[in-house]
């Protein structure tokens, strides 16, 4: 039976979020996966020449079968499949860019295990929003999938990704450091310990899980916060490293077992690398500008495609360009010199680079002191899960229409709104210099609230106050 990709995708109900196509596992049927693959490949064949397509997966139970369906579609197109098995998304993206071929990552990132997704990369990097529309509207025809291929794993992506970072530093750089790796179900959990050990660290593996754990680096649970403090004391750790499910968003803790916010980690990494120009989402900490360590900072909508979209413009004016997100993912927009060695651009979220650069900086000063030297602005975010997107849209629309009334509802009758930013959701700067930012998630039925203030306790209070009213 011949199927049309556009029709199959539409019937599946799967849509693109801030980073990739996302949906319930039951929506990613073999033919839906094949439809996305046919649409993606045919939509870029007029721009690039290639005979191979790379595929990798995260540790979700649904990911292997989805990869097989994508691989079958690639074979239907007369192309060769290179399968890298379970590796971090940036490892797949990096090796594919070096080989000048497209790739597909089967992952739902941090969202719950009953959901999954697909991320697409052209030979020159992550797809953009125009590419997403081309995929959704492709009229590619293909035969319905009736059998799935057996895939053989290549270790090339894992080895090249590890070499990318271990080659930057002396093998004794981390000598004397005790590093805990919170492994859970991260796609990179088999790579991280050897990587840190190759640089001289003593590594303690922590809490590997046989079940998928949806770690959200922007909304770290209280349980994970306590775990880090306990581990830090129990094992006398200098550093704790973890990631989200597909290994593109870092989660790092300092010498006290306190998790760093992702945008603070990104700021410190960019500073160590002497990055001149940054593109960051509107939700990031304003210390990025007020620290005055960068020549230019541009704010974007939330999502790596929007950050990446600014790199070409920035590269015309500045020699070193990068970006990062509040979730910690670091995107290197230009080839850059680190430790007198050139590291190639990797314009997609990565977890390892910011962690290693922070550790390099920590040779001179403890991590908590590096963070304390920044302008003391504190951000907190949380989410209401299983919150309909339509309901989020109504709340944000009402708050946009009358922000003062919204403030009054959450108990701030004496404050004014001095700036409203609708770049992505609703971001209000208050007369107290506090910030409240509401935004529906692009990946799941969730409403996120970001807050920034002069101390962490008050930033948390702002988020709690907002959610109390919304959930009434």
Order of alpha helices (4+ residues) and beta strands (2+ residues): beta-alpha-beta-beta-alpha-beta-alpha-beta-alpha-beta-beta-beta-alpha-beta-alpha-beta-alpha-beta-alpha-beta-beta-alpha-beta-alpha-beta-alpha-alpha-beta-beta-beta-beta-beta-alpha-alpha-beta-alpha-alpha-beta-beta-beta-beta-alpha
